[in-house]
Amino acid sequence: MTTTAIPQPAGGIYGWLAATDHKRVALMTMAAGLLFFVVSGVNALLVRLELARPGDQVLSHDTYNEAFTMHGAGMVYLFVTPVALAIGVYMVPLQVGAAQILAPRLVLFGFWLFFLGGVIMQAAWLTSDGPGKAGWTAYIPLSDAVNTPGKGMDMFLLGVCAATAGALLFGISILGTILRLRAPGMTMLRIPVFCWTMLVTSLMVVMTFPVLITAMALLLADRHGAGIYDSSSGPIAFQNLFWFYGHPVVYVWFFPFLGVVAEVVAVFSGRRLWGYRTLTFALLAFTALSMSVWAHHMFTTGQSNNKYFALTSTLLLVPAGIEYLGIGATMWRGSIRLSTAMLFALAFAIQFLIGGLTGIMLGSPALDYQLHDSYFVVAHFHYTAFGGALFGAFAAAYYWFPKMTGYVLRDGLGKLHFWLMVVGFNLTFFPQFIAGWAGMPRRVSDYPATTLLETVNLLSTIGGFVLTVAVIIFLVNVVLSLRDRTVAEADPWGGFTLEWATSSPPPPDNFDEPLPRITSETPVLDRRIGPPAEAKA
């Protein structure tokens, strides 16, 4: 661990806004991400209200298109991506035994890029033309100057570039921290599994986020006469650039929360993670494969090698299966405690499994031709992005809230939040599989008045409001827990990794006491019961 003295953070608002303490920057990012999540959730509710019944309900056709554009963009660029990385910004230095994150001012700059990018994106609503109808993908020609004129789309693209650049800086600092600032004795095969998931996440961020920034910046220039995408192959060129980012970013959301879930399952099963080393190599293989599947989103364009991308998409089953095996085997014969964090971790595994299996279906060109651009894809996407990332995020919240704040969230409200989330999530998105299989296209504000489509869309809208109640309960839980405080111990759960070897919340330099001896990936557990047999040998 570095012995460089860490300056005490300044107090007051300035002390937060100009913070170089990675923990403060991470908390600011999470708070801003939660704000953007609420705004994006309101857009989602408006979309669901419009689709509750056939015909015009609450939104005009153009406003509906803008609402689903900003719902998707807000969730992707302003909530799940920065929050997934912010958890790494907070936890990775603690878990590797570092006093600070690598390049802390770069991380602070990344926060401000992300936050200002989000403000610019949302300000597109204030323009006369609004944020446009091109969706979070900003597909050409829907996003060009002819189909979406005005400043709203320009602001949207500028905001995406800024927010993505901020997330890129987070990834660079996390990667550097893992590679350069590990404590003595912490080899790469002794870093916690969460750090491994953040390592592979950061690799994907560094390799793919510059591609998105380039694609969006070129589109912005194209809208002002640069003539970059105006050839017949321009839309396909944009799709190749976008999906080279767009598919790996799904794993930027998934991997950090997979790491959270693996840690939560191990701690609340009372066992070290089964197959730790095998899992690390599976993560590396998963990362490499995830970089090679982007054009399965383009099967129906006729401009991709469908056999190759179908093969690489299907091969993702192998490392994914290893990861699920590791989590399941860890629980086998464990002393399982069904805390709120553990419940969310188990739901994460089940919900993402549904998303993954339906993803394999969409990875088959024959099925994809039938289901492409239907509500089946919407359901699949949300079972991975929402069912995976958001359930994982709530597992992280209930697990690490005591470490980050020094206080414990209320367990009763937490379990009510969990069950409402499970019911609301599945009621919202499972009917969309049926709607898509029945042929309902996505990105439409109306649909034929058939009994089947009316029923599944009404159920989906009801589920959306159940989800809203669940999120409100979580927010109430946070407020009540911070107001009527139950002080957390340094290690309230019996944790395994180094963040539980310091106070809750940690001091500015992370550790006031000497670190325990590091002989495995679970040094705090080793201090309690002794190192594993292979470490003793």
VMD Tcl script that draws the C-alpha trace (Angstrom):
set ca {
  {0.00 0.00 0.00}
  {1.31 3.45 -0.85}
  {2.60 5.53 2.08}
  {2.04 8.90 0.40}
  {0.14 11.24 2.71}
  {-3.41 11.92 1.54}
  {-4.66 15.47 2.21}
  {-7.78 15.81 4.32}
  {-10.78 16.70 2.14}
  {-12.16 20.21 2.43}
  {-15.53 20.66 4.07}
  {-18.74 22.11 2.72}
  {-20.12 22.08 -0.79}
  {-16.78 23.03 -2.34}
  {-15.15 20.12 -0.58}
  {-17.50 17.80 -2.45}
  {-17.60 19.51 -5.84}
  {-13.80 19.70 -6.04}
  {-13.13 16.40 -4.27}
  {-10.18 14.25 -5.29}
  {-11.12 11.54 -2.77}
  {-12.32 8.70 -4.98}
  {-15.04 7.85 -2.48}
  {-16.62 11.29 -2.69}
  {-16.44 11.35 -6.49}
  {-18.08 7.91 -6.63}
  {-20.88 8.99 -4.27}
  {-21.51 12.14 -6.34}
  {-21.68 10.02 -9.49}
  {-24.13 7.61 -7.88}
  {-26.32 10.47 -6.67}
  {-26.33 12.12 -10.11}
  {-26.98 8.76 -11.75}
  {-29.94 8.18 -9.43}
  {-31.34 11.59 -10.40}
  {-31.05 10.76 -14.11}
  {-32.58 7.35 -13.38}
  {-35.69 9.02 -11.94}
  {-35.98 11.34 -14.95}
  {-35.57 8.42 -17.36}
  {-38.08 6.39 -15.36}
  {-40.68 9.14 -15.76}
  {-40.15 8.93 -19.52}
  {-40.67 5.17 -19.34}
  {-43.94 5.62 -17.45}
  {-45.17 8.05 -20.10}
  {-44.32 5.49 -22.78}
  {-46.17 2.75 -20.90}
  {-49.20 4.98 -20.33}
  {-49.39 5.65 -24.06}
  {-49.23 1.92 -24.80}
  {-51.68 0.83 -22.10}
  {-54.46 0.85 -24.71}
  {-54.59 1.20 -28.50}
  {-55.09 4.67 -29.92}
  {-53.91 8.06 -28.65}
  {-53.68 8.32 -24.86}
  {-51.35 10.94 -23.32}
  {-48.61 11.68 -25.89}
  {-48.51 12.81 -29.47}
  {-46.59 10.62 -31.91}
  {-43.56 12.95 -31.92}
  {-43.51 13.40 -28.15}
  {-43.76 9.63 -27.71}
  {-40.70 9.17 -29.92}
  {-38.77 11.77 -27.93}
  {-39.79 10.14 -24.63}
  {-38.55 6.67 -25.60}
  {-35.35 8.21 -27.03}
  {-34.58 9.98 -23.77}
  {-35.67 7.01 -21.64}
  {-33.20 4.70 -23.34}
  {-30.41 7.26 -23.61}
  {-30.80 8.38 -20.02}
  {-30.70 4.85 -18.67}
  {-27.70 3.81 -20.78}
  {-25.46 6.89 -20.84}
  {-26.47 8.61 -17.61}
  {-27.43 5.87 -15.16}
  {-26.33 2.28 -15.51}
  {-22.96 2.90 -17.25}
  {-21.62 5.63 -14.92}
  {-23.06 4.00 -11.79}
  {-21.53 0.61 -12.62}
  {-18.15 2.31 -13.03}
  {-18.67 4.53 -9.96}
  {-19.01 1.45 -7.75}
  {-15.59 0.43 -9.06}
  {-14.22 3.92 -8.42}
  {-15.30 3.60 -4.79}
  {-14.48 -0.04 -4.08}
  {-11.48 -1.03 -6.19}
  {-8.89 1.04 -4.25}
  {-10.25 -0.36 -0.99}
  {-10.25 -3.94 -2.22}
  {-6.67 -3.79 -3.54}
  {-5.42 -2.04 -0.39}
  {-4.60 1.31 -2.02}
  {-4.76 4.66 -0.23}
  {-6.24 6.36 -3.27}
  {-7.25 5.77 -6.87}
  {-4.81 6.30 -9.72}
  {-5.06 9.86 -11.12}
  {-7.74 11.16 -8.74}
  {-8.07 14.50 -10.56}
  {-8.76 12.60 -13.77}
  {-11.62 10.84 -11.98}
  {-13.01 14.17 -10.77}
  {-12.80 15.54 -14.33}
  {-14.61 12.40 -15.50}
  {-17.45 13.10 -13.08}
  {-17.91 16.63 -14.34}
  {-17.83 15.50 -17.98}
  {-20.50 12.91 -17.20}
  {-22.69 15.28 -15.20}
  {-22.49 18.19 -17.62}
  {-23.06 15.81 -20.53}
  {-26.24 14.64 -18.80}
  {-27.43 18.20 -18.26}
  {-26.81 19.01 -21.93}
  {-28.71 15.91 -23.04}
  {-31.70 16.71 -20.84}
  {-31.65 20.37 -21.91}
  {-32.46 19.18 -25.44}
  {-36.08 19.10 -24.21}
  {-35.95 22.91 -23.99}
  {-35.28 23.38 -27.70}
  {-38.07 23.91 -30.20}
  {-37.37 20.61 -31.95}
  {-36.76 18.48 -28.86}
  {-34.27 15.60 -28.49}
  {-35.30 13.80 -31.65}
  {-36.79 10.47 -32.58}
  {-33.73 8.37 -33.37}
  {-33.65 6.34 -30.15}
  {-30.64 5.87 -27.88}
  {-28.77 4.42 -30.86}
  {-29.11 7.66 -32.88}
  {-29.51 5.59 -36.06}
  {-28.95 7.27 -39.40}
  {-31.02 8.49 -41.27}
  {-33.38 9.11 -38.33}
  {-30.74 11.31 -36.68}
  {-29.57 13.27 -39.74}
  {-30.32 16.95 -40.32}
  {-33.15 16.19 -42.76}
  {-35.20 13.87 -40.53}
  {-34.32 15.52 -37.21}
  {-33.48 19.18 -37.78}
  {-32.71 21.70 -35.07}
  {-30.45 21.98 -32.07}
  {-32.06 19.30 -29.93}
  {-30.29 16.40 -31.65}
  {-27.03 18.37 -31.67}
  {-27.29 18.76 -27.89}
  {-28.16 15.08 -27.55}
  {-25.04 14.03 -29.47}
  {-22.80 16.48 -27.60}
  {-24.15 15.22 -24.28}
  {-23.55 11.59 -25.25}
  {-19.94 12.39 -26.19}
  {-19.27 14.23 -22.93}
  {-20.93 11.64 -20.67}
  {-19.15 8.78 -22.44}
  {-15.80 10.58 -22.19}
  {-16.34 10.92 -18.45}
  {-17.06 7.19 -18.14}
  {-13.92 6.49 -20.20}
  {-11.80 8.40 -17.68}
  {-13.33 6.35 -14.87}
  {-12.35 3.16 -16.68}
  {-8.78 4.32 -17.25}
  {-8.29 5.15 -13.56}
  {-9.84 1.89 -12.34}
  {-7.65 -0.13 -14.70}
  {-4.52 1.74 -13.60}
  {-5.37 1.27 -9.93}
  {-5.68 -2.49 -10.29}
  {-2.46 -2.79 -12.29}
  {-0.30 -0.28 -10.38}
  {-1.52 0.32 -6.81}
  {-2.11 -3.12 -5.32}
  {-0.94 -3.67 -1.75}
  {2.16 -5.80 -1.08}
  {1.30 -9.48 -1.39}
  {-1.76 -8.88 -3.55}
  {-0.85 -10.56 -6.80}
  {-3.24 -10.52 -9.73}
  {-4.52 -13.95 -8.70}
  {-5.27 -12.62 -5.21}
  {-7.39 -9.63 -6.13}
  {-11.08 -10.09 -5.24}
  {-13.46 -11.30 -7.90}
  {-15.15 -7.88 -7.98}
  {-11.81 -6.35 -8.98}
  {-11.47 -8.92 -11.75}
  {-14.88 -7.96 -13.07}
  {-13.89 -4.28 -12.91}
  {-10.62 -5.09 -14.70}
  {-12.38 -6.69 -17.69}
  {-15.03 -3.97 -17.61}
  {-12.35 -1.29 -17.81}
  {-10.65 -3.09 -20.70}
  {-13.91 -2.96 -22.66}
  {-14.42 0.68 -21.73}
  {-10.96 1.65 -22.95}
  {-11.37 -0.29 -26.21}
  {-14.93 0.62 -27.18}
  {-15.96 3.96 -25.66}
  {-13.60 5.96 -27.94}
  {-15.38 4.32 -30.90}
  {-18.78 5.61 -29.74}
  {-17.38 9.10 -29.12}
  {-15.91 9.07 -32.64}
  {-19.15 7.83 -34.22}
  {-21.27 10.44 -32.47}
  {-18.81 13.27 -33.12}
  {-18.73 12.37 -36.83}
  {-22.54 12.31 -36.85}
  {-22.61 15.77 -35.28}
  {-20.22 17.01 -37.98}
  {-22.32 15.26 -40.61}
  {-25.41 17.14 -39.46}
  {-23.56 20.37 -40.21}
  {-22.53 19.52 -43.74}
  {-19.40 17.40 -43.37}
  {-20.87 14.68 -45.63}
  {-19.40 11.77 -43.66}
  {-22.34 9.36 -43.62}
  {-24.12 10.58 -46.77}
  {-23.04 7.70 -49.04}
  {-25.22 4.63 -49.60}
  {-23.08 2.69 -47.13}
  {-23.12 5.48 -44.52}
  {-25.90 4.00 -42.32}
  {-24.16 0.60 -42.24}
  {-20.83 2.22 -41.39}
  {-22.50 4.01 -38.49}
  {-24.12 0.78 -37.28}
  {-20.77 -1.02 -37.31}
  {-19.20 1.74 -35.24}
  {-22.14 1.99 -32.87}
  {-22.58 -1.72 -32.21}
  {-18.84 -2.21 -31.70}
  {-19.57 -0.12 -28.61}
  {-23.21 -1.11 -28.17}
  {-22.75 -4.80 -27.50}
  {-19.73 -4.68 -25.15}
  {-21.45 -1.92 -23.15}
  {-24.04 -4.52 -22.09}
  {-21.19 -6.32 -20.33}
  {-19.94 -3.02 -18.91}
  {-23.28 -3.10 -17.06}
  {-23.21 -6.83 -16.37}
  {-19.67 -7.61 -15.22}
  {-19.41 -5.18 -12.26}
  {-22.68 -6.48 -10.87}
  {-21.66 -10.07 -11.53}
  {-18.69 -9.30 -9.30}
  {-20.98 -7.82 -6.66}
  {-23.25 -10.87 -6.81}
  {-20.32 -13.29 -6.55}
  {-19.04 -11.48 -3.44}
  {-22.50 -11.28 -1.86}
  {-23.24 -14.96 -2.54}
  {-19.89 -16.02 -1.06}
  {-20.29 -13.93 2.10}
  {-23.93 -14.86 2.73}
  {-23.22 -18.53 1.98}
  {-20.28 -18.51 4.39}
  {-17.93 -20.00 1.78}
  {-15.11 -18.83 -0.42}
  {-16.10 -18.47 -4.06}
  {-15.89 -21.85 -5.75}
  {-13.54 -22.00 -8.74}
  {-12.07 -18.51 -8.27}
  {-9.21 -19.01 -10.74}
  {-11.40 -20.71 -13.32}
  {-13.83 -17.82 -13.05}
  {-11.10 -15.25 -13.70}
  {-10.11 -16.97 -16.94}
  {-13.79 -17.27 -17.90}
  {-14.12 -13.52 -17.44}
  {-11.19 -12.91 -19.78}
  {-12.65 -15.28 -22.37}
  {-16.08 -13.68 -22.02}
  {-14.52 -10.26 -22.59}
  {-12.69 -11.35 -25.73}
  {-15.80 -12.99 -27.17}
  {-18.00 -10.01 -26.32}
  {-15.77 -7.87 -28.56}
  {-16.45 -10.18 -31.51}
  {-20.25 -10.38 -31.63}
  {-21.35 -6.81 -32.39}
  {-22.80 -7.45 -35.86}
  {-25.40 -9.94 -34.62}
  {-27.43 -6.75 -34.17}
  {-27.16 -6.35 -37.96}
  {-28.26 -9.80 -39.22}
  {-31.23 -8.38 -41.13}
  {-29.16 -5.72 -42.92}
  {-27.54 -8.32 -45.19}
  {-24.22 -6.57 -44.54}
  {-22.72 -8.94 -41.94}
  {-21.27 -12.44 -41.94}
  {-24.20 -14.06 -40.17}
  {-22.57 -17.46 -39.66}
  {-19.49 -16.00 -37.98}
  {-21.43 -13.69 -35.66}
  {-23.94 -16.43 -34.83}
  {-21.04 -18.70 -33.84}
  {-19.32 -16.14 -31.62}
  {-22.66 -15.20 -30.03}
  {-23.43 -18.82 -29.18}
  {-19.93 -19.40 -27.77}
  {-20.72 -16.87 -25.04}
  {-22.64 -19.73 -23.41}
  {-19.38 -21.36 -22.33}
  {-17.85 -18.64 -20.08}
  {-21.33 -17.63 -18.92}
  {-21.98 -21.22 -17.84}
  {-18.71 -21.29 -15.90}
  {-19.71 -18.13 -14.05}
  {-23.12 -19.54 -13.15}
  {-21.51 -22.80 -12.06}
  {-19.17 -20.90 -9.74}
  {-22.04 -19.02 -8.09}
  {-24.22 -22.13 -7.75}
  {-21.41 -24.31 -6.40}
  {-20.51 -21.65 -3.83}
  {-24.01 -21.88 -2.39}
  {-23.99 -25.69 -2.35}
  {-23.98 -26.83 1.31}
  {-23.33 -23.26 2.42}
  {-24.81 -21.59 5.50}
  {-27.08 -19.33 3.49}
  {-28.39 -16.11 5.04}
  {-31.23 -14.59 3.01}
  {-30.40 -10.94 3.60}
  {-31.87 -8.32 1.29}
  {-28.54 -8.15 -0.57}
  {-28.57 -11.94 -1.02}
  {-32.15 -11.88 -2.34}
  {-31.25 -9.29 -4.96}
  {-28.13 -11.30 -5.87}
  {-30.19 -14.45 -6.46}
  {-32.78 -12.54 -8.49}
  {-29.98 -11.04 -10.57}
  {-28.80 -14.54 -11.51}
  {-32.27 -15.74 -12.46}
  {-33.39 -12.64 -14.37}
  {-30.15 -12.34 -16.32}
  {-30.33 -16.04 -17.16}
  {-33.66 -15.42 -18.92}
  {-32.09 -12.50 -20.77}
  {-29.07 -14.57 -21.74}
  {-31.08 -17.53 -23.02}
  {-33.33 -15.29 -25.11}
  {-30.15 -13.61 -26.35}
  {-28.97 -16.97 -27.68}
  {-32.28 -17.19 -29.54}
  {-31.66 -13.78 -31.10}
  {-28.11 -14.91 -31.91}
  {-29.61 -17.40 -34.38}
  {-30.12 -15.61 -37.72}
  {-33.20 -17.69 -38.58}
  {-34.98 -16.63 -35.37}
  {-33.60 -13.11 -35.46}
  {-35.16 -12.49 -38.87}
  {-38.55 -13.23 -37.28}
  {-38.01 -11.35 -34.00}
  {-35.79 -8.43 -35.04}
  {-37.16 -4.98 -34.13}
  {-40.06 -6.54 -32.25}
  {-41.02 -6.26 -28.58}
  {-39.30 -9.60 -28.05}
  {-36.00 -7.69 -28.39}
  {-37.23 -5.05 -25.93}
  {-38.03 -7.76 -23.38}
  {-34.69 -9.51 -23.92}
  {-32.80 -6.24 -23.57}
  {-34.52 -5.35 -20.30}
  {-34.00 -8.81 -18.81}
  {-30.27 -8.26 -19.33}
  {-29.98 -4.51 -18.71}
  {-32.65 -4.10 -16.01}
  {-32.90 -7.63 -14.63}
  {-29.15 -7.93 -14.54}
  {-27.75 -4.48 -13.88}
  {-30.46 -2.98 -11.68}
  {-30.97 -6.03 -9.48}
  {-27.18 -6.20 -9.16}
  {-27.05 -2.50 -8.31}
  {-29.56 -2.97 -5.51}
  {-27.57 -5.96 -4.22}
  {-24.56 -3.64 -4.11}
  {-26.61 -0.92 -2.40}
  {-27.78 -3.14 0.45}
  {-24.35 -4.81 0.78}
  {-22.11 -1.74 0.68}
  {-24.42 1.01 1.99}
  {-23.07 0.44 5.54}
  {-19.50 0.70 4.29}
  {-20.16 3.86 2.28}
  {-22.28 5.72 4.86}
  {-21.68 4.10 8.23}
  {-25.38 3.25 8.54}
  {-27.54 0.22 7.76}
  {-30.57 0.19 5.46}
  {-33.78 -1.13 7.03}
  {-34.19 -4.81 6.28}
  {-38.00 -4.90 6.38}
  {-38.35 -2.11 3.83}
  {-35.57 -3.74 1.82}
  {-37.42 -7.02 1.52}
  {-40.67 -5.22 0.59}
  {-38.68 -3.36 -2.05}
  {-37.27 -6.66 -3.33}
  {-40.58 -8.50 -3.73}
  {-42.26 -5.54 -5.40}
  {-39.28 -5.30 -7.76}
  {-39.55 -8.99 -8.69}
  {-43.29 -8.80 -9.30}
  {-43.18 -5.45 -11.07}
  {-40.21 -6.34 -13.26}
  {-41.62 -9.62 -14.52}
  {-45.11 -8.18 -14.93}
  {-43.63 -5.36 -17.01}
  {-41.30 -7.24 -19.30}
  {-42.36 -10.87 -19.60}
  {-45.59 -9.94 -21.45}
  {-43.40 -8.11 -23.96}
  {-41.95 -11.46 -25.07}
  {-45.50 -12.47 -25.97}
  {-46.20 -9.17 -27.75}
  {-43.01 -9.52 -29.78}
  {-43.71 -13.14 -30.68}
  {-47.14 -12.00 -31.85}
  {-45.45 -9.51 -34.18}
  {-45.73 -6.19 -32.33}
  {-42.87 -3.93 -33.52}
  {-40.99 -1.78 -31.06}
  {-40.76 2.03 -31.33}
  {-44.45 2.44 -32.14}
  {-46.95 4.60 -30.26}
  {-49.97 2.53 -31.34}
  {-50.86 -1.07 -32.18}
  {-53.80 -3.08 -33.54}
  {-56.75 -3.46 -31.17}
  {-56.52 -7.21 -30.65}
  {-57.35 -8.93 -27.38}
  {-53.86 -10.40 -27.02}
  {-51.94 -7.15 -27.61}
  {-54.32 -5.11 -25.44}
  {-53.96 -7.58 -22.57}
  {-50.17 -7.89 -22.60}
  {-49.66 -4.13 -22.97}
  {-52.03 -3.37 -20.10}
  {-50.22 -5.89 -17.89}
  {-46.90 -4.34 -18.87}
  {-48.14 -0.86 -17.93}
  {-49.44 -2.09 -14.57}
  {-46.05 -3.70 -13.94}
  {-44.33 -0.39 -14.69}
  {-46.27 1.28 -11.89}
  {-45.49 -1.56 -9.47}
  {-41.81 -0.99 -10.28}
  {-42.26 2.70 -9.57}
  {-43.67 1.92 -6.12}
  {-40.70 -0.39 -5.46}
  {-38.19 2.33 -6.35}
  {-40.04 4.85 -4.16}
  {-39.81 2.41 -1.23}
  {-36.05 2.15 -1.79}
  {-35.69 5.94 -1.79}
  {-37.79 6.16 1.39}
  {-35.57 3.49 2.95}
  {-32.46 5.52 2.15}
  {-33.93 8.72 3.60}
  {-35.22 7.04 6.77}
  {-31.95 5.14 7.29}
  {-29.92 8.35 7.02}
  {-32.30 10.25 9.31}
  {-32.97 7.66 12.04}
  {-29.57 6.05 11.98}
  {-28.52 2.54 12.90}
  {-24.73 2.74 13.13}
  {-22.92 0.05 11.15}
  {-19.94 -1.88 12.44}
  {-16.77 -1.92 10.36}
  {-17.72 -5.41 9.17}
  {-21.45 -5.98 9.72}
  {-21.77 -8.97 7.37}
  {-18.61 -10.94 8.13}
  {-17.01 -9.87 4.87}
  {-14.07 -11.49 3.12}
  {-12.22 -8.65 1.37}
  {-10.16 -5.63 2.40}
  {-12.89 -2.99 2.44}
  {-14.16 -4.74 5.59}
  {-10.77 -4.22 7.28}
  {-11.35 -0.47 7.65}
  {-13.93 1.73 9.32}
  {-17.41 2.45 7.96}
  {-17.18 4.86 6.19}
  {-13.45 4.64 5.41}
  {-11.09 7.51 6.30}
  {-9.64 9.77 3.55}
  {-6.60 7.51 3.10}
  {-8.81 4.38 3.28}
  {-6.94 2.49 6.03}
  {-5.92 3.72 9.50}
  {-4.73 0.30 10.65}
  {-2.18 -2.00 9.02}
  {-3.64 -4.32 6.44}
  {-4.02 -8.02 7.23}
  {-1.52 -10.35 5.63}
  {-2.60 -11.11 2.07}
  {-2.27 -14.76 1.10}
  {-5.45 -15.19 -0.97}
  {-8.32 -13.23 -2.50}
  {-10.10 -13.24 0.90}
  {-7.63 -11.66 3.37}
  {-10.23 -10.59 5.96}
  {-11.71 -14.09 6.06}
  {-8.19 -15.52 6.28}
  {-7.53 -13.34 9.33}
  {-10.59 -14.84 11.05}
  {-10.27 -18.52 10.19}
  {-6.85 -18.90 8.57}
  {-5.81 -19.00 4.89}
  {-7.04 -21.69 2.49}
  {-5.03 -24.89 2.17}
  {-3.39 -23.89 -1.12}
  {-2.15 -20.65 0.45}
  {-0.64 -22.53 3.40}
  {1.18 -24.81 1.00}
}
mol new
graphics top color blue
foreach p $ca { graphics top sphere $p radius 0.5 }
foreach p [lrange $ca 0 end-1] q [lrange $ca 1 end] { graphics top cylinder $p $q radius 0.2 }
display resetview
